[in-house]
Amino acid sequence: MEPIRRFTGRLAPLPINDIDTDQIIPARYLKTTDKDGLGQACFFDWRYNEDGSPRADFILNDPKYRRAEVLVAGNNFGCGSSREHAPWALMGMGFRAVISTYFADIFRGNSLKNGLLPIVVDEETKQQLISLAQEDPEAQVTIDLEEQVLVLPDGRTVTFPIDSFSRYCLLNGVDQLGFLLNLEADTLRYEANNSQRVKTTALA
């Protein structure tokens, strides 16, 4: 996956609380194990009418937000059932980060493992960003993962939490498997230097 260090992106507002994973990616799209094309299915039941035409009243269908990379959502984002397809779909739609006051634990974990950055902020900051995005679709924020700060358009900085292991993986563009594979040389070196101990343990 692509490393995340520091980037500036436009905002898209979705001020709805308790958006669950079935709304992010409906269950009928979970049969695939391929990430390609899932962006089209993201928020499908909100984005499209029954005949497949785009719904004019859904804010993410507004052409002004099509280049947005940062979604600002309501509280308790990503609740509901576990599915890696949810962050896949959001990333397929072009988002690199989601800002909310709270994320469901499983969604947060799946996002961090797949390269989507969930950023927790206070209610005042969230409301400020939603208002900015609604008033100016070209409003941007800068996300600095190395410093763990969100830089608002007015220059104010907000620190956000992230565990050290997830931060390392995102900064280096590796998932958990990639992290382990990167330790292969160290593992082989350890086994070579402790071959007698390894044999004794195996016979025990």
Number of C-alpha atoms within 10 A of each C-alpha: 14 12 13 22 16 15 12 14 19 20 29 31 24 18 17 12 16 18 21 19 24 23 18 22 26 17 13 9 14 15 8 10 9 10 14 11 12 22 21 14 20 26 22 19 17 16 19 17 12 8 6 10 9 16 16 12 11 13 17 20 15 14 10 13 20 17 16 23 23 25 27 24 26 22 21 18 26 27 22 16 14 17 18 20 30 28 34 25 22 25 21 19 21 16 24 21 22 23 27 24 21 22 23 19 14 15 24 20 18 18 25 20 20 21 24 23 25 26 23 20 18 13 14 9 16 21 19 11 24 21 13 19 22 16 10 15 19 16 17 21 20 18 26 17 21 13 11 18 18 22 17 18 13 7 10 9 15 15 16 18 13 16 8 9 12 18 19 18 21 24 17 16 17 21 18 13 9 13 15 11 13 12 11 11 10 11 13 11 12 12 14 11 11 11 12 11 10 13 11 9 9 8 6 5
